[in-house]
Amino acid sequence: MLRVSPSVVAPQLTTEFHANAAEFGFSMGLYYYAYAPMQLVVGIMLDRFGSRRPLAIAALICAAGAAVFAVAHSLEMAGAGRLLAGIGSAFAYVGTIYVASVWFPRSRLALIAGVTAALGMAGAVAGEVVLEWIEDVVTWRQSFWGFAIAGVVLGVGMWLLVPKRPRWFEEVSRKSRTHDGVFHGLGCVLRSRRTWALSCVAGLLYLPVGVFGALWGNWFLEDGLDIASPADADAMLFVGLGIAAPVLGWVSDRFERPRLVLQVGIGAAFAATVLLLLLTPAQKWAAIPLLLVLGLGVGSIVVAFPMAMHLNPHHARGTAITFINFSQMLLVGVGQWLIGVFLDADAHVAHHAAKVVGPDSFSLNDFRVAFLVLPIGLVVAFLFTWMLREGVEHQA
């Protein structure tokens, strides 16, 4: 919910903070600039300390970030709140997957990754739809105070409920870990060419969610396609991802064909993205099914996390999955800023050609040009999948 909530109030925030699209995209993207490098720290902490303490503390950091955002009176302060939220959120998904890797059999990891992603997408839908709905009742500042309170409750709950790692898991981890120090697991991950290829696939496949769904999509749907309830339409992307993630996780576990799952998902996402960018306001009815298909395609990303664990040694599991998350969130942060730069550039050229004086506004064509980053990235992701082996690789 914290990740996607600025997309619902983006026009209000840019007006209130007197920011252009590039400045706003960069400040909101600070969430990802914190989230991405923290992944490397998160992996080491999970491998060393387990999940309970890191997850509980991270939830409290998220709460602090929401509170700072709620009281922000400048874009810089809002960006600081996003930075804190990114630091705390860095533990969420991979921490949950790490808990699953301890307490569930390997044959169920992709399914559990999918179920976890589905729960995350439920939060994204709530962040889009609920926040738009309650805008008439409370201010965006009050909404973020609600997020802060929820973060405190979740932090306490995780401290009380998440179990410590069992003794057998601690023993296995100690036996598989060498004496090369705390960064040995990271070194194993960085030496794997297939892990690097997988990180590129995951990062480029996730771009439509992080760039379109989490920030710029509402604006495109409202100004570009003239959709009356853009948050409801944008939420369909997250609904599709939430449906596909557990289903494709189960398919991957059942047939051991994770590369094929990724390739089919990337193909579906590419087709939906291209068709979405070709829509006109007269065809806006097609936006909802296309966003649903886009989410279904991106849902294939859940198989990347079990693949990363199978590509690396036992003691580097946490580091492997956080490296994948690091790559995808870093690309999203850059992508959010880059779309803002393209939008500002296209709008400036259009205003200059039309001799219009005043603040920039964005046309449908401005959005189309800026969002070309998405289908191009999906083509590159598909090419990288051929560096991955089909089936499950087991490494000691």
C-alpha positions in Angstrom: 0.0 0.0 0.0 2.8 2.4 0.8 4.5 1.6 -2.5 1.6 2.5 -4.8 -0.3 5.2 -2.7 1.5 8.2 -4.3 0.1 7.3 -7.7 -3.4 8.1 -6.5 -2.6 11.5 -5.3 0.2 12.4 -7.8 -1.6 15.5 -9.3 -2.4 16.9 -5.8 1.2 16.3 -4.6 2.8 17.9 -7.6 0.6 20.9 -7.2 1.0 21.2 -3.5 4.8 20.8 -3.6 5.2 22.9 -6.9 7.1 20.1 -8.6 7.4 19.1 -12.2 7.1 15.5 -13.4 10.9 14.7 -13.3 11.3 16.1 -9.7 8.2 14.3 -8.5 9.3 11.0 -10.2 12.8 11.3 -8.6 11.4 12.0 -5.1 8.9 9.2 -5.1 11.5 7.0 -6.7 13.7 7.4 -3.5 11.6 4.5 -2.2 13.3 2.3 -4.7 16.7 3.8 -4.4 16.6 2.9 -0.7 14.8 -0.5 -1.3 17.2 -1.7 -4.0 20.7 -1.4 -2.2 19.1 -2.5 1.1 18.4 -5.9 -0.6 22.0 -6.8 -0.3 22.0 -6.0 3.4 18.7 -7.8 3.9 20.0 -11.0 2.4 23.0 -11.1 4.7 20.8 -10.3 7.8 18.3 -13.0 6.9 21.0 -15.6 6.4 22.7 -14.6 9.7 19.8 -13.7 12.0 16.6 -15.2 10.6 13.4 -13.3 9.9 11.7 -12.3 13.2 13.8 -9.4 14.5 14.6 -7.9 11.0 11.0 -8.0 9.9 9.6 -6.5 13.1 12.1 -3.6 13.1 11.5 -3.1 9.4 7.8 -2.6 9.9 8.5 0.1 12.5 10.8 1.8 10.0 7.9 1.7 7.4 5.7 3.3 10.0 8.2 6.1 10.6 8.4 6.7 6.8 4.6 7.0 6.6 4.6 9.5 9.5 7.3 11.7 7.9 5.3 11.7 4.6 2.1 12.6 6.4 3.7 15.8 8.0 5.8 16.7 4.9 5.5 20.3 3.7 8.1 20.1 1.0 9.0 17.6 -1.8 12.3 17.0 -0.1 10.6 15.9 3.2 8.1 13.7 1.3 11.1 12.1 -0.4 12.7 11.5 3.0 9.5 9.7 4.0 9.7 7.6 0.9 13.3 6.8 1.6 12.4 5.4 5.1 9.5 3.5 3.7 11.8 1.9 1.1 14.3 0.9 3.7 11.6 -0.9 5.8 9.8 -2.4 2.8 13.0 -4.0 1.6 12.5 -6.8 4.2 8.9 -7.6 3.4 8.7 -9.9 0.4 12.0 -11.6 0.6 11.7 -12.0 4.4 8.4 -13.8 3.8 10.0 -16.1 1.2 12.9 -16.7 3.5 10.5 -17.9 6.2 8.9 -20.2 3.6 12.3 -21.6 2.7 12.9 -22.6 6.3 9.5 -24.1 7.2 8.2 -25.5 3.9 9.5 -28.1 1.4 11.5 -26.9 -1.7 8.7 -28.3 -3.9 6.3 -25.7 -2.6 8.5 -22.6 -2.7 7.2 -21.2 -6.1 3.6 -21.7 -4.9 4.3 -19.9 -1.6 6.1 -17.1 -3.5 3.0 -16.7 -5.6 0.6 -16.7 -2.7 2.8 -14.0 -1.0 2.8 -12.0 -4.2 -1.0 -12.3 -4.3 -1.3 -10.9 -0.8 1.0 -8.1 -1.7 -1.1 -7.3 -4.8 -4.2 -7.2 -2.5 -2.4 -4.5 -0.6 -1.7 -2.7 -3.9 -5.3 -2.9 -4.9 -6.4 -1.6 -1.5 -3.8 1.2 -1.8 -5.2 2.3 -5.2 -9.0 1.8 -4.7 -9.4 2.5 -1.0 -7.3 5.6 -1.1 -9.2 7.1 -4.0 -12.5 6.2 -2.3 -11.6 7.8 1.0 -10.2 11.0 -0.5 -13.6 12.6 -0.1 -13.7 11.7 3.6 -10.1 12.3 4.8 -7.0 14.0 3.4 -4.0 12.2 2.0 -2.1 13.2 5.1 -4.6 11.5 7.4 -4.4 8.4 5.1 -0.6 8.2 5.7 -1.1 8.5 9.4 -3.3 5.4 9.1 -0.4 3.6 7.4 1.9 4.6 10.2 -0.4 3.2 12.8 -0.8 0.0 10.8 3.0 -0.4 10.6 3.4 -0.3 14.4 0.7 -2.9 14.8 2.3 -5.2 12.2 5.8 -4.7 13.8 4.5 -5.9 17.2 2.6 -8.7 15.6 5.6 -10.1 13.7 7.8 -9.9 16.8 5.3 -12.1 18.7 4.3 -14.5 15.9 7.2 -15.2 13.5 9.1 -18.2 14.9 12.8 -18.5 15.3 14.7 -20.8 12.8 14.7 -24.4 13.9 18.0 -25.9 15.2 18.4 -28.2 12.2 18.3 -25.3 9.8 21.0 -23.4 11.8 23.2 -26.5 11.7 22.8 -27.0 7.9 23.6 -23.3 7.3 26.7 -23.5 9.5 28.0 -26.5 7.7 27.4 -25.0 4.2 29.0 -21.7 5.1 32.8 -21.3 4.6 35.2 -19.3 6.7 35.4 -16.5 4.1 33.3 -14.1 6.1 29.9 -12.6 6.1 30.1 -11.6 2.4 30.9 -15.1 1.1 27.3 -15.7 0.2 27.1 -12.4 -1.8 30.3 -13.5 -3.6 28.7 -16.8 -4.6 25.7 -14.9 -6.0 27.8 -12.4 -7.9 29.9 -15.1 -9.6 26.8 -16.7 -11.1 26.2 -15.5 -14.7 22.8 -17.1 -14.7 21.8 -15.2 -11.5 22.8 -12.0 -13.2 20.7 -12.9 -16.3 17.8 -13.8 -14.0 18.1 -10.5 -12.2 17.8 -8.6 -15.5 14.7 -10.7 -16.5 13.0 -10.0 -13.2 13.9 -6.3 -13.2 12.6 -5.6 -16.7 9.5 -7.8 -16.3 8.6 -5.9 -13.2 8.9 -2.4 -14.8 5.2 -2.2 -15.9 4.1 -2.7 -12.3 6.6 -0.4 -10.7 6.5 2.4 -13.3 3.0 2.2 -14.6 1.0 0.6 -11.8 2.8 2.3 -8.9 3.2 5.8 -10.1 2.3 7.1 -13.6 -0.5 4.8 -14.6 -3.4 6.8 -13.0 -2.2 9.9 -14.7 -2.1 8.2 -18.1 -5.5 6.7 -17.6 -7.2 9.9 -16.5 -5.5 12.5 -18.8 -4.6 10.3 -21.7 -7.6 8.0 -22.0 -10.1 10.1 -20.1 -11.1 7.3 -17.7 -13.4 8.5 -14.9 -12.1 6.2 -12.2 -8.4 5.6 -13.1 -7.5 4.0 -9.8 -10.1 1.3 -10.3 -8.7 0.6 -13.8 -5.1 0.7 -12.7 -5.9 -1.7 -9.9 -6.7 -4.4 -12.5 -3.0 -4.7 -13.1 -2.5 -5.8 -9.5 -5.5 -8.0 -9.6 -4.1 -9.9 -12.6 -0.7 -10.2 -10.9 -2.4 -11.4 -7.7 -4.4 -14.1 -9.6 -1.5 -15.3 -11.7 1.3 -15.4 -9.1 0.0 -18.4 -7.1 -1.3 -20.2 -10.2 2.0 -19.9 -12.1 3.9 -20.7 -9.0 2.0 -24.0 -8.7 2.5 -24.7 -12.5 6.2 -24.1 -12.1 6.4 -26.4 -9.1 4.3 -29.1 -10.8 6.0 -29.3 -14.2 9.5 -27.8 -13.3 9.4 -25.5 -16.3 10.2 -22.1 -14.8 11.9 -20.7 -17.9 8.8 -21.5 -20.1 6.6 -19.8 -17.5 8.7 -16.7 -17.6 8.8 -16.6 -21.5 5.0 -17.0 -21.8 4.5 -14.3 -19.1 6.8 -11.9 -20.8 5.1 -12.5 -24.2 1.6 -11.8 -22.6 2.9 -8.6 -20.9 4.5 -7.3 -24.1 1.3 -7.8 -26.1 -0.8 -6.1 -23.5 1.6 -3.2 -23.1 1.8 -2.5 -26.8 -2.0 -2.6 -27.2 -2.6 -0.4 -24.2 -0.3 2.3 -25.6 -2.2 2.2 -28.9 -5.6 2.9 -27.3 -7.5 6.1 -27.9 -10.1 7.6 -25.6 -12.8 6.1 -27.8 -11.4 2.6 -27.0 -10.9 3.2 -23.2 -13.2 0.3 -22.4 -10.3 -2.0 -23.5 -7.9 -0.6 -20.8 -9.3 -2.8 -18.0 -9.0 -6.2 -19.8 -5.5 -5.2 -21.1 -4.3 -4.2 -17.7 -5.6 -7.5 -16.3 -3.7 -9.4 -19.0 -0.6 -7.3 -18.2 -0.8 -8.3 -14.6 -1.3 -11.9 -15.5 1.9 -11.8 -17.6 4.0 -10.0 -14.9 2.8 -12.6 -12.4 5.3 -15.0 -13.9 8.0 -13.1 -12.0 7.3 -15.2 -8.9 9.2 -18.2 -10.4 12.4 -16.0 -10.4 12.9 -16.2 -6.7 12.9 -20.0 -6.3 15.1 -20.2 -9.5 17.6 -17.9 -7.7 17.7 -20.1 -4.7 18.3 -23.2 -6.8 21.1 -21.5 -8.6 23.1 -20.8 -5.4 24.4 -22.6 -2.4 22.3 -23.2 0.7 24.0 -20.6 2.8 23.4 -17.9 0.2 19.6 -18.4 -0.3 18.6 -15.2 1.4 21.3 -13.2 -0.5 20.2 -14.8 -3.8 16.5 -13.8 -3.5 17.4 -10.3 -2.3 19.8 -9.8 -5.2 16.9 -10.5 -7.6 14.7 -8.0 -5.7 17.6 -5.5 -5.6 17.8 -5.6 -9.4 14.1 -5.2 -10.1 13.6 -2.3 -7.6 16.7 -0.5 -8.8 15.3 -0.6 -12.4 11.9 0.6 -11.1 13.5 3.6 -9.3 15.4 4.6 -12.5 12.3 3.9 -14.6 10.0 6.2 -12.5 12.5 9.1 -12.9 13.1 8.4 -16.6 9.4 8.4 -17.4 9.1 11.8 -15.7 12.1 13.1 -17.7 10.5 11.9 -21.0 7.1 13.4 -20.1 8.6 16.8 -19.3 10.6 16.8 -22.5 7.7 15.8 -24.7 5.3 18.3 -23.1 7.9 21.1 -23.3 8.4 20.4 -27.1 4.7 20.3 -27.6 4.1 23.6 -25.7 7.0 25.3 -27.6 5.6 24.2 -31.0 2.1 25.4 -30.0 3.5 28.6 -28.4 1.6 27.8 -25.2 2.7 29.7 -22.1 2.2 28.1 -18.7 2.7 24.8 -16.8 3.2 21.7 -18.8 0.3 19.2 -19.3 0.6 15.8 -20.7 -1.1 14.5 -23.9 -1.8 11.0 -24.9 1.1 11.1 -27.3 3.4 12.3 -24.5 2.5 9.2 -22.4 2.9 6.9 -25.4 6.5 8.1 -26.1 7.5 8.0 -22.5 6.1 4.5 -21.9 8.0 3.0 -24.9 10.5 2.1 -22.2 8.2 -0.8 -21.1 7.8 -2.9 -24.3 11.5 -2.4 -25.2 12.5 -3.6 -21.7 10.2 -6.7 -22.1 11.9 -7.6 -25.4 15.3 -7.5 -23.7 14.0 -9.6 -20.8 12.8 -12.3 -23.2 16.2 -12.4 -24.8 17.9 -12.9 -21.4 15.6 -15.9 -20.6 17.6 -17.9 -23.1 20.6 -17.8 -20.8 18.6 -19.7 -18.2 18.4 -23.5 -18.1 15.0 -25.2 -18.0 14.2 -27.3 -15.0 15.6 -27.1 -11.4 19.3 -26.8 -10.7 20.5 -28.1 -7.4 23.7 -26.8 -5.9 25.3 -27.8 -2.6 
